[in-house]
Amino acid sequence: MTKEALMEKMFKCKLACDHCFEMCLQEEDANAMVDCIRTDRECSEVCGMVLQLGNRDSVVFNEIVTSCVKICKACAEECEKHAEHHEHCKECAEACRECEAACETFLK
C-alpha cells in the first residue's frame, strides 16, 4: 500500500470519527455513549497525527501508524456495540476497520 493510499483511508477514518463523536454527543442518553465518544476522539486525534507526520516525512511515522492500528481497532470494537441502533456508529466502525487494515498493510 502506498503512503498516499494510507493517507486517504486515514482522512476518511478521521472524518467518520469526528462525525460519530458529534452525533454521540447529541444522543438522548449521551452518558451511555461515553466510551464511544472517548474512542472516537482518540482515534480522530491519532489519525490526525498520522496525517500531519506523514506530510512531514517524520522519523516516527511508522510508530504512529502502529499506534493507529490499536486505536482504530478499539474504536471499531466500541462503535460496533452501537452499530445496530446508530448509523453513525456503524459508519465509523467500518471506516476504522478499513483504516486498521490499511495501516497493517502499509507496515508490512
MOPAC internal coordinates of N, CA, C and O (Angstrom, degrees):
PM7 1SCF
backbone

  N    0.0000 0     0.00 0     0.00 0    0    0    0
  C    1.4581 1     0.00 0     0.00 0    1    0    0
  C    1.5308 1   108.63 1     0.00 0    2    1    0
  O    1.2310 1   121.43 1   -44.64 1    3    2    1
  N    1.3168 1   114.87 1   135.36 1    3    2    1
  C    1.4585 1   118.80 1   179.03 1    5    3    2
  C    1.5312 1   109.99 1   -77.57 1    6    5    3
  O    1.2310 1   121.36 1   -20.23 1    7    6    5
  N    1.2935 1   114.99 1   159.77 1    7    6    5
  C    1.4589 1   120.60 1   177.14 1    9    7    6
  C    1.5334 1   110.02 1   -62.09 1   10    9    7
  O    1.2310 1   120.65 1   142.32 1   11   10    9
  N    1.3129 1   116.37 1   -37.68 1   11   10    9
  C    1.4690 1   121.03 1  -179.83 1   13   11   10
  C    1.5294 1   110.91 1   -63.77 1   14   13   11
  O    1.2310 1   120.32 1   137.74 1   15   14   13
  N    1.3220 1   117.00 1   -42.26 1   15   14   13
  C    1.4698 1   120.76 1   178.45 1   17   15   14
  C    1.5302 1   110.41 1   -65.60 1   18   17   15
  O    1.2310 1   121.08 1   140.63 1   19   18   17
  N    1.3239 1   115.55 1   -39.37 1   19   18   17
  C    1.4702 1   119.78 1   176.30 1   21   19   18
  C    1.5227 1   110.41 1   -61.09 1   22   21   19
  O    1.2310 1   120.62 1   135.58 1   23   22   21
  N    1.3116 1   116.42 1   -44.42 1   23   22   21
  C    1.4632 1   120.64 1  -177.85 1   25   23   22
  C    1.5333 1   111.25 1   -63.76 1   26   25   23
  O    1.2310 1   120.17 1   145.76 1   27   26   25
  N    1.3193 1   117.28 1   -34.24 1   27   26   25
  C    1.4696 1   120.28 1   176.91 1   29   27   26
  C    1.5222 1   110.74 1   -64.44 1   30   29   27
  O    1.2310 1   119.99 1   134.87 1   31   30   29
  N    1.3338 1   117.62 1   -45.13 1   31   30   29
  C    1.4712 1   121.73 1   177.72 1   33   31   30
  C    1.5286 1   109.97 1   -63.64 1   34   33   31
  O    1.2310 1   120.80 1   140.92 1   35   34   33
  N    1.3138 1   116.07 1   -39.08 1   35   34   33
  C    1.4613 1   121.93 1  -179.51 1   37   35   34
  C    1.5287 1   110.42 1   -62.50 1   38   37   35
  O    1.2310 1   120.75 1   135.33 1   39   38   37
  N    1.3281 1   116.16 1   -44.67 1   39   38   37
  C    1.4642 1   120.94 1  -179.54 1   41   39   38
  C    1.5253 1   110.41 1   -64.84 1   42   41   39
  O    1.2310 1   120.60 1   136.73 1   43   42   41
  N    1.3333 1   116.47 1   -43.27 1   43   42   41
  C    1.4662 1   121.18 1   178.59 1   45   43   42
  C    1.5276 1   110.33 1   -60.85 1   46   45   43
  O    1.2310 1   120.41 1   137.75 1   47   46   45
  N    1.3234 1   116.82 1   -42.25 1   47   46   45
  C    1.4599 1   121.65 1   179.97 1   49   47   46
  C    1.5328 1   110.44 1   -65.23 1   50   49   47
  O    1.2310 1   120.70 1   135.53 1   51   50   49
  N    1.3156 1   116.27 1   -44.47 1   51   50   49
  C    1.4696 1   120.29 1   179.21 1   53   51   50
  C    1.5276 1   110.62 1   -58.88 1   54   53   51
  O    1.2310 1   120.42 1   134.62 1   55   54   53
  N    1.3111 1   116.79 1   -45.38 1   55   54   53
  C    1.4707 1   120.49 1   179.27 1   57   55   54
  C    1.5270 1   111.51 1   -62.82 1   58   57   55
  O    1.2310 1   120.39 1   137.18 1   59   58   57
  N    1.3345 1   116.86 1   -42.82 1   59   58   57
  C    1.4675 1   120.94 1   179.89 1   61   59   58
  C    1.5236 1   110.75 1   -64.00 1   62   61   59
  O    1.2310 1   120.43 1   138.67 1   63   62   61
  N    1.3241 1   116.79 1   -41.33 1   63   62   61
  C    1.4666 1   120.81 1   178.75 1   65   63   62
  C    1.5241 1   111.15 1   -65.34 1   66   65   63
  O    1.2310 1   120.78 1   137.09 1   67   66   65
  N    1.3216 1   116.12 1   -42.91 1   67   66   65
  C    1.4708 1   119.96 1   178.56 1   69   67   66
  C    1.5294 1   110.66 1   -61.54 1   70   69   67
  O    1.2310 1   120.61 1   137.25 1   71   70   69
  N    1.3295 1   116.44 1   -42.75 1   71   70   69
  C    1.4628 1   120.74 1   179.91 1   73   71   70
  C    1.5310 1   110.53 1   -65.40 1   74   73   71
  O    1.2310 1   120.65 1   134.27 1   75   74   73
  N    1.3273 1   116.36 1   -45.73 1   75   74   73
  C    1.4631 1   120.69 1  -179.72 1   77   75   74
  C    1.5319 1   110.35 1   -61.48 1   78   77   75
  O    1.2310 1   120.91 1   136.41 1   79   78   77
  N    1.3148 1   115.87 1   -43.59 1   79   78   77
  C    1.4655 1   121.92 1   177.73 1   81   79   78
  C    1.5274 1   110.70 1   -54.54 1   82   81   79
  O    1.2310 1   120.82 1   129.72 1   83   82   81
  N    1.3217 1   116.03 1   -50.28 1   83   82   81
  C    1.4714 1   120.72 1  -178.68 1   85   83   82
  C    1.5271 1   111.79 1   -65.08 1   86   85   83
  O    1.2310 1   120.35 1   138.71 1   87   86   85
  N    1.3120 1   116.93 1   -41.29 1   87   86   85
  C    1.4637 1   120.56 1  -179.31 1   89   87   86
  C    1.5278 1   111.36 1   -69.17 1   90   89   87
  O    1.2310 1   120.12 1   141.86 1   91   90   89
  N    1.3261 1   117.37 1   -38.14 1   91   90   89
  C    1.4698 1   120.37 1   178.19 1   93   91   90
  C    1.5331 1   110.83 1   -62.65 1   94   93   91
  O    1.2310 1   120.79 1   142.99 1   95   94   93
  N    1.3241 1   116.09 1   -37.01 1   95   94   93
  C    1.4715 1   119.88 1   178.35 1   97   95   94
  C    1.5258 1   111.45 1   -63.57 1   98   97   95
  O    1.2310 1   120.45 1   154.05 1   99   98   97
  N    1.3266 1   116.75 1   -25.95 1   99   98   97
  C    1.4610 1   121.46 1  -178.55 1  101   99   98
  C    1.5242 1   113.34 1   -91.29 1  102  101   99
  O    1.2310 1   120.39 1   175.43 1  103  102  101
  N    1.3266 1   116.87 1    -4.57 1  103  102  101
  C    1.4669 1   119.94 1   179.67 1  105  103  102
  C    1.5255 1   110.17 1   -63.13 1  106  105  103
  O    1.2310 1   121.19 1   -29.95 1  107  106  105
  N    1.3215 1   115.33 1   150.05 1  107  106  105
  C    1.4633 1   121.62 1  -179.87 1  109  107  106
  C    1.5272 1   111.25 1   -54.57 1  110  109  107
  O    1.2310 1   120.59 1   136.84 1  111  110  109
  N    1.3270 1   116.48 1   -43.16 1  111  110  109
  C    1.4636 1   120.91 1   177.86 1  113  111  110
  C    1.5310 1   108.64 1  -114.64 1  114  113  111
  O    1.2310 1   120.82 1  -106.90 1  115  114  113
  N    1.3193 1   116.04 1    73.10 1  115  114  113
  C    1.4637 1   121.29 1  -178.35 1  117  115  114
  C    1.5269 1   111.58 1   -60.58 1  118  117  115
  O    1.2310 1   120.20 1   152.58 1  119  118  117
  N    1.3287 1   117.22 1   -27.42 1  119  118  117
  C    1.4741 1   119.73 1   178.88 1  121  119  118
  C    1.5234 1   111.53 1   -62.30 1  122  121  119
  O    1.2310 1   120.25 1   150.01 1  123  122  121
  N    1.3162 1   117.12 1   -29.99 1  123  122  121
  C    1.4658 1   120.97 1   178.23 1  125  123  122
  C    1.5282 1   111.44 1   -73.09 1  126  125  123
  O    1.2310 1   120.79 1   166.83 1  127  126  125
  N    1.3203 1   116.10 1   -13.17 1  127  126  125
  C    1.4587 1   121.65 1  -176.65 1  129  127  126
  C    1.5317 1   112.67 1  -104.85 1  130  129  127
  O    1.2310 1   120.00 1  -168.04 1  131  130  129
  N    1.3167 1   117.60 1    11.96 1  131  130  129
  C    1.4698 1   121.10 1  -174.34 1  133  131  130
  C    1.5250 1   112.46 1   -55.32 1  134  133  131
  O    1.2310 1   119.84 1   132.49 1  135  134  133
  N    1.3231 1   117.91 1   -47.51 1  135  134  133
  C    1.4637 1   120.13 1  -178.81 1  137  135  134
  C    1.5238 1   111.36 1   -65.66 1  138  137  135
  O    1.2310 1   120.56 1   143.57 1  139  138  137
  N    1.3095 1   116.54 1   -36.43 1  139  138  137
  C    1.4595 1   120.62 1   177.47 1  141  139  138
  C    1.5334 1   110.32 1   -66.00 1  142  141  139
  O    1.2310 1   120.58 1   134.29 1  143  142  141
  N    1.3010 1   116.49 1   -45.71 1  143  142  141
  C    1.4629 1   121.63 1   178.34 1  145  143  142
  C    1.5231 1   110.16 1   -59.10 1  146  145  143
  O    1.2310 1   120.54 1   134.79 1  147  146  145
  N    1.3106 1   116.58 1   -45.21 1  147  146  145
  C    1.4713 1   121.46 1  -178.81 1  149  147  146
  C    1.5307 1   111.17 1   -61.91 1  150  149  147
  O    1.2310 1   120.46 1   131.19 1  151  150  149
  N    1.3308 1   116.73 1   -48.81 1  151  150  149
  C    1.4665 1   118.15 1  -178.13 1  153  151  150
  C    1.5264 1   111.63 1   -69.91 1  154  153  151
  O    1.2310 1   120.04 1   146.11 1  155  154  153
  N    1.3318 1   117.52 1   -33.89 1  155  154  153
  C    1.4723 1   120.02 1   174.80 1  157  155  154
  C    1.5263 1   109.83 1   -57.90 1  158  157  155
  O    1.2310 1   121.20 1   132.14 1  159  158  157
  N    1.3080 1   115.32 1   -47.86 1  159  158  157
  C    1.4695 1   120.53 1  -177.51 1  161  159  158
  C    1.5265 1   111.24 1   -63.54 1  162  161  159
  O    1.2310 1   120.76 1   132.88 1  163  162  161
  N    1.3199 1   116.15 1   -47.12 1  163  162  161
  C    1.4608 1   119.81 1  -178.93 1  165  163  162
  C    1.5248 1   111.29 1   -64.33 1  166  165  163
  O    1.2310 1   120.45 1   138.05 1  167  166  165
  N    1.3122 1   116.74 1   -41.95 1  167  166  165
  C    1.4586 1   120.47 1  -179.95 1  169  167  166
  C    1.5314 1   110.46 1   -64.21 1  170  169  167
  O    1.2310 1   120.44 1   135.99 1  171  170  169
  N    1.3110 1   116.76 1   -44.01 1  171  170  169
  C    1.4613 1   120.85 1   177.79 1  173  171  170
  C    1.5281 1   111.10 1   -59.76 1  174  173  171
  O    1.2310 1   120.63 1   137.91 1  175  174  173
  N    1.3203 1   116.40 1   -42.09 1  175  174  173
  C    1.4655 1   120.26 1  -179.21 1  177  175  174
  C    1.5248 1   111.57 1   -66.61 1  178  177  175
  O    1.2310 1   120.24 1   137.60 1  179  178  177
  N    1.3340 1   117.15 1   -42.40 1  179  178  177
  C    1.4671 1   119.91 1   179.47 1  181  179  178
  C    1.5310 1   110.07 1   -67.20 1  182  181  179
  O    1.2310 1   120.20 1   137.30 1  183  182  181
  N    1.3273 1   117.22 1   -42.70 1  183  182  181
  C    1.4665 1   119.79 1   176.94 1  185  183  182
  C    1.5299 1   110.49 1   -60.27 1  186  185  183
  O    1.2310 1   120.51 1   138.75 1  187  186  185
  N    1.3047 1   116.63 1   -41.25 1  187  186  185
  C    1.4601 1   120.88 1   177.52 1  189  187  186
  C    1.5230 1   111.62 1   -61.86 1  190  189  187
  O    1.2310 1   120.67 1   140.99 1  191  190  189
  N    1.3241 1   116.32 1   -39.01 1  191  190  189
  C    1.4573 1   120.51 1   178.08 1  193  191  190
  C    1.5333 1   110.34 1   -65.39 1  194  193  191
  O    1.2310 1   120.76 1   137.51 1  195  194  193
  N    1.3317 1   116.14 1   -42.49 1  195  194  193
  C    1.4697 1   119.64 1   177.52 1  197  195  194
  C    1.5306 1   109.94 1   -59.85 1  198  197  195
  O    1.2310 1   120.36 1   135.64 1  199  198  197
  N    1.3218 1   116.91 1   -44.36 1  199  198  197
  C    1.4575 1   120.77 1   179.40 1  201  199  198
  C    1.5268 1   111.17 1   -60.81 1  202  201  199
  O    1.2310 1   120.21 1   135.13 1  203  202  201
  N    1.3019 1   117.20 1   -44.87 1  203  202  201
  C    1.4668 1   121.08 1  -179.86 1  205  203  202
  C    1.5223 1   111.61 1   -65.54 1  206  205  203
  O    1.2310 1   120.60 1   131.89 1  207  206  205
  N    1.3289 1   116.46 1   -48.11 1  207  206  205
  C    1.4596 1   119.88 1  -176.90 1  209  207  206
  C    1.5253 1   111.64 1   -70.26 1  210  209  207
  O    1.2310 1   120.69 1   148.91 1  211  210  209
  N    1.3065 1   116.28 1   -31.09 1  211  210  209
  C    1.4611 1   119.98 1   176.89 1  213  211  210
  C    1.5131 1   112.01 1   -65.38 1  214  213  211
  O    1.2310 1   120.69 1   144.45 1  215  214  213
  N    1.2989 1   116.28 1   -35.55 1  215  214  213
  C    1.4622 1   120.68 1   178.12 1  217  215  214
  C    1.5264 1   112.32 1   -72.43 1  218  217  215
  O    1.2310 1   120.29 1   161.36 1  219  218  217
  N    1.3294 1   117.05 1   -18.64 1  219  218  217
  C    1.4637 1   121.86 1  -179.92 1  221  219  218
  C    1.5166 1   112.74 1  -101.66 1  222  221  219
  O    1.2310 1   119.86 1   179.60 1  223  222  221
  N    1.3202 1   117.88 1    -0.40 1  223  222  221
  C    1.4676 1   121.41 1  -175.20 1  225  223  222
  C    1.5246 1   110.77 1    53.92 1  226  225  223
  O    1.2310 1   120.82 1  -130.92 1  227  226  225
  N    1.3107 1   116.03 1    49.08 1  227  226  225
  C    1.4641 1   123.03 1  -177.98 1  229  227  226
  C    1.5283 1   111.67 1   -64.03 1  230  229  227
  O    1.2310 1   121.29 1   -32.54 1  231  230  229
  N    1.3211 1   115.14 1   147.46 1  231  230  229
  C    1.4676 1   120.84 1   177.65 1  233  231  230
  C    1.5214 1   111.54 1   -73.37 1  234  233  231
  O    1.2310 1   119.49 1   164.75 1  235  234  233
  N    1.3270 1   118.57 1   -15.25 1  235  234  233
  C    1.4664 1   121.87 1   179.12 1  237  235  234
  C    1.5354 1   111.99 1  -104.84 1  238  237  235
  O    1.2310 1   120.61 1  -165.73 1  239  238  237
  N    1.3192 1   116.43 1    14.27 1  239  238  237
  C    1.4670 1   120.70 1  -176.80 1  241  239  238
  C    1.5262 1   112.16 1   -54.95 1  242  241  239
  O    1.2310 1   119.97 1   129.33 1  243  242  241
  N    1.3233 1   117.66 1   -50.67 1  243  242  241
  C    1.4663 1   120.18 1  -177.12 1  245  243  242
  C    1.5226 1   111.90 1   -63.67 1  246  245  243
  O    1.2310 1   119.69 1   145.85 1  247  246  245
  N    1.3164 1   118.21 1   -34.15 1  247  246  245
  C    1.4610 1   120.98 1   177.92 1  249  247  246
  C    1.5254 1   111.03 1   -66.24 1  250  249  247
  O    1.2310 1   120.48 1   141.44 1  251  250  249
  N    1.3099 1   116.68 1   -38.56 1  251  250  249
  C    1.4646 1   120.50 1   178.86 1  253  251  250
  C    1.5338 1   109.82 1   -71.41 1  254  253  251
  O    1.2310 1   120.14 1   143.59 1  255  254  253
  N    1.3250 1   117.33 1   -36.41 1  255  254  253
  C    1.4615 1   120.48 1   175.83 1  257  255  254
  C    1.5307 1   109.47 1   -62.85 1  258  257  255
  O    1.2310 1   120.16 1   141.08 1  259  258  257
  N    1.3240 1   117.30 1   -38.92 1  259  258  257
  C    1.4659 1   121.25 1   176.62 1  261  259  258
  C    1.5267 1   110.26 1   -61.54 1  262  261  259
  O    1.2310 1   120.14 1   137.41 1  263  262  261
  N    1.3113 1   117.33 1   -42.59 1  263  262  261
  C    1.4668 1   121.00 1   176.52 1  265  263  262
  C    1.5215 1   111.03 1   -64.59 1  266  265  263
  O    1.2310 1   120.67 1   146.11 1  267  266  265
  N    1.3101 1   116.33 1   -33.89 1  267  266  265
  C    1.4595 1   121.01 1  -179.90 1  269  267  266
  C    1.5295 1   110.84 1   -64.59 1  270  269  267
  O    1.2310 1   120.16 1   144.03 1  271  270  269
  N    1.3306 1   117.30 1   -35.97 1  271  270  269
  C    1.4589 1   120.68 1   176.48 1  273  271  270
  C    1.5274 1   109.40 1   -56.07 1  274  273  271
  O    1.2310 1   120.96 1   134.44 1  275  274  273
  N    1.3176 1   115.77 1   -45.56 1  275  274  273
  C    1.4695 1   121.17 1  -176.50 1  277  275  274
  C    1.5210 1   112.15 1   -66.18 1  278  277  275
  O    1.2310 1   120.10 1   133.72 1  279  278  277
  N    1.3265 1   117.42 1   -46.28 1  279  278  277
  C    1.4643 1   118.88 1  -176.84 1  281  279  278
  C    1.5220 1   110.76 1   -73.91 1  282  281  279
  O    1.2310 1   119.51 1   146.67 1  283  282  281
  N    1.3234 1   118.54 1   -33.33 1  283  282  281
  C    1.4756 1   119.69 1   176.21 1  285  283  282
  C    1.5222 1   110.31 1   -63.88 1  286  285  283
  O    1.2310 1   120.43 1   139.04 1  287  286  285
  N    1.3217 1   116.77 1   -40.96 1  287  286  285
  C    1.4660 1   121.24 1   178.28 1  289  287  286
  C    1.5253 1   110.18 1   -62.81 1  290  289  287
  O    1.2310 1   120.56 1   133.38 1  291  290  289
  N    1.3279 1   116.54 1   -46.62 1  291  290  289
  C    1.4694 1   121.29 1  -179.67 1  293  291  290
  C    1.5262 1   111.13 1   -63.21 1  294  293  291
  O    1.2310 1   120.32 1   137.42 1  295  294  293
  N    1.3158 1   116.99 1   -42.58 1  295  294  293
  C    1.4623 1   120.82 1  -179.31 1  297  295  294
  C    1.5270 1   110.38 1   -67.05 1  298  297  295
  O    1.2310 1   120.35 1   137.06 1  299  298  297
  N    1.3248 1   116.94 1   -42.94 1  299  298  297
  C    1.4659 1   120.17 1   178.47 1  301  299  298
  C    1.5199 1   110.75 1   -60.69 1  302  301  299
  O    1.2310 1   120.75 1   135.15 1  303  302  301
  N    1.3233 1   116.17 1   -44.85 1  303  302  301
  C    1.4714 1   119.86 1  -179.89 1  305  303  302
  C    1.5247 1   111.35 1   -61.15 1  306  305  303
  O    1.2310 1   120.44 1   138.10 1  307  306  305
  N    1.3227 1   116.77 1   -41.90 1  307  306  305
  C    1.4680 1   120.17 1   179.65 1  309  307  306
  C    1.5285 1   110.63 1   -68.12 1  310  309  307
  O    1.2310 1   120.00 1   134.11 1  311  310  309
  N    1.3126 1   117.60 1   -45.89 1  311  310  309
  C    1.4657 1   120.39 1  -179.11 1  313  311  310
  C    1.5253 1   111.41 1   -64.90 1  314  313  311
  O    1.2310 1   120.40 1   145.90 1  315  314  313
  N    1.3260 1   116.85 1   -34.10 1  315  314  313
  C    1.4615 1   119.97 1   179.15 1  317  315  314
  C    1.5262 1   111.82 1   -62.48 1  318  317  315
  O    1.2310 1   119.82 1   154.05 1  319  318  317
  N    1.3155 1   117.95 1   -25.95 1  319  318  317
  C    1.4661 1   121.60 1   176.84 1  321  319  318
  C    1.5263 1   111.46 1   -64.91 1  322  321  319
  O    1.2310 1   120.66 1   154.71 1  323  322  321
  N    1.3324 1   116.34 1   -25.29 1  323  322  321
  C    1.4749 1   121.50 1  -174.66 1  325  323  322
  C    1.5295 1   112.20 1  -112.45 1  326  325  323
  O    1.2310 1   120.22 1   177.33 1  327  326  325
  N    1.3265 1   117.18 1    -2.67 1  327  326  325
  C    1.4694 1   121.73 1  -171.78 1  329  327  326
  C    1.5249 1   113.66 1   -60.93 1  330  329  327
  O    1.2310 1   120.33 1   149.79 1  331  330  329
  N    1.3189 1   116.97 1   -30.21 1  331  330  329
  C    1.4591 1   120.21 1  -179.37 1  333  331  330
  C    1.5296 1   111.89 1   -66.10 1  334  333  331
  O    1.2310 1   120.77 1   149.60 1  335  334  333
  N    1.3282 1   116.13 1   -30.40 1  335  334  333
  C    1.4678 1   120.76 1  -175.60 1  337  335  334
  C    1.5279 1   113.93 1  -105.73 1  338  337  335
  O    1.2310 1   120.29 1   162.14 1  339  338  337
  N    1.3271 1   117.05 1   -17.86 1  339  338  337
  C    1.4680 1   119.97 1  -175.30 1  341  339  338
  C    1.5245 1   109.87 1  -132.56 1  342  341  339
  O    1.2310 1   120.68 1   -65.49 1  343  342  341
  N    1.3119 1   116.30 1   114.51 1  343  342  341
  C    1.4643 1   121.82 1  -179.28 1  345  343  342
  C    1.5280 1   111.25 1   -60.40 1  346  345  343
  O    1.2310 1   120.27 1   142.39 1  347  346  345
  N    1.3345 1   117.09 1   -37.61 1  347  346  345
  C    1.4623 1   119.59 1  -179.42 1  349  347  346
  C    1.5261 1   111.45 1   -63.69 1  350  349  347
  O    1.2310 1   120.13 1   146.49 1  351  350  349
  N    1.3196 1   117.36 1   -33.51 1  351  350  349
  C    1.4653 1   120.74 1   176.55 1  353  351  350
  C    1.5314 1   110.51 1   -70.64 1  354  353  351
  O    1.2310 1   120.57 1   140.95 1  355  354  353
  N    1.3141 1   116.51 1   -39.05 1  355  354  353
  C    1.4652 1   120.72 1   178.05 1  357  355  354
  C    1.5265 1   110.23 1   -61.93 1  358  357  355
  O    1.2310 1   120.70 1   132.99 1  359  358  357
  N    1.3220 1   116.28 1   -47.01 1  359  358  357
  C    1.4629 1   120.82 1  -179.80 1  361  359  358
  C    1.5285 1   111.35 1   -64.72 1  362  361  359
  O    1.2310 1   120.59 1   141.20 1  363  362  361
  N    1.3071 1   116.48 1   -38.80 1  363  362  361
  C    1.4591 1   120.80 1   179.40 1  365  363  362
  C    1.5307 1   110.36 1   -66.22 1  366  365  363
  O    1.2310 1   120.61 1   135.18 1  367  366  365
  N    1.3161 1   116.44 1   -44.82 1  367  366  365
  C    1.4689 1   120.41 1   178.98 1  369  367  366
  C    1.5255 1   110.59 1   -58.53 1  370  369  367
  O    1.2310 1   120.28 1   137.10 1  371  370  369
  N    1.3239 1   117.08 1   -42.90 1  371  370  369
  C    1.4604 1   121.30 1   179.69 1  373  371  370
  C    1.5320 1   111.10 1   -63.42 1  374  373  371
  O    1.2310 1   120.48 1   135.54 1  375  374  373
  N    1.3302 1   116.69 1   -44.46 1  375  374  373
  C    1.4677 1   120.53 1   179.44 1  377  375  374
  C    1.5256 1   111.11 1   -65.10 1  378  377  375
  O    1.2310 1   120.65 1   141.73 1  379  378  377
  N    1.3267 1   116.36 1   -38.27 1  379  378  377
  C    1.4653 1   120.36 1   178.65 1  381  379  378
  C    1.5250 1   111.10 1   -66.51 1  382  381  379
  O    1.2310 1   120.31 1   138.52 1  383  382  381
  N    1.3180 1   117.02 1   -41.48 1  383  382  381
  C    1.4773 1   120.43 1   178.19 1  385  383  382
  C    1.5264 1   110.62 1   -63.50 1  386  385  383
  O    1.2310 1   120.36 1   139.22 1  387  386  385
  N    1.3298 1   116.92 1   -40.78 1  387  386  385
  C    1.4656 1   120.60 1   178.02 1  389  387  386
  C    1.5272 1   110.62 1   -64.40 1  390  389  387
  O    1.2310 1   120.51 1   138.29 1  391  390  389
  N    1.3199 1   116.63 1   -41.71 1  391  390  389
  C    1.4612 1   121.11 1  -179.72 1  393  391  390
  C    1.5282 1   110.14 1   -67.93 1  394  393  391
  O    1.2310 1   120.53 1   137.22 1  395  394  393
  N    1.3187 1   116.59 1   -42.78 1  395  394  393
  C    1.4681 1   120.97 1   177.37 1  397  395  394
  C    1.5166 1   110.30 1   -56.84 1  398  397  395
  O    1.2310 1   120.11 1   132.72 1  399  398  397
  N    1.3250 1   117.40 1   -47.28 1  399  398  397
  C    1.4650 1   121.80 1   179.94 1  401  399  398
  C    1.5300 1   111.24 1   -64.82 1  402  401  399
  O    1.2310 1   120.58 1   139.95 1  403  402  401
  N    1.3284 1   116.49 1   -40.05 1  403  402  401
  C    1.4674 1   120.57 1   179.26 1  405  403  402
  C    1.5295 1   110.84 1   -63.71 1  406  405  403
  O    1.2310 1   120.77 1   138.68 1  407  406  405
  N    1.3213 1   116.13 1   -41.32 1  407  406  405
  C    1.4723 1   120.72 1   178.14 1  409  407  406
  C    1.5188 1   110.63 1   -62.19 1  410  409  407
  O    1.2310 1   120.86 1   134.40 1  411  410  409
  N    1.3225 1   115.97 1   -45.60 1  411  410  409
  C    1.4659 1   120.20 1  -179.42 1  413  411  410
  C    1.5222 1   111.34 1   -62.90 1  414  413  411
  O    1.2310 1   120.71 1   138.46 1  415  414  413
  N    1.3230 1   116.24 1   -41.54 1  415  414  413
  C    1.4594 1   120.60 1   178.53 1  417  415  414
  C    1.5233 1   110.52 1   -65.18 1  418  417  415
  O    1.2310 1   120.45 1   136.65 1  419  418  417
  N    1.3104 1   116.74 1   -43.35 1  419  418  417
  C    1.4714 1   121.70 1  -179.67 1  421  419  418
  C    1.5302 1   111.26 1   -61.08 1  422  421  419
  O    1.2310 1   120.47 1   141.17 1  423  422  421
  N    1.3105 1   116.71 1   -38.83 1  423  422  421
  C    1.4697 1   121.29 1  -175.97 1  425  423  422
  C    1.5282 1   113.40 1   -74.81 1  426  425  423
  O    1.2310 1   119.88 1   164.77 1  427  426  425
  N    1.3399 1   117.84 1   -15.23 1  427  426  425
  C    1.4788 1   120.71 1  -178.57 1  429  427  426
  C    1.5031 1   112.06 1   -71.01 1  430  429  427
  O    1.2310 1   120.10 1   180.00 1  431  430  429

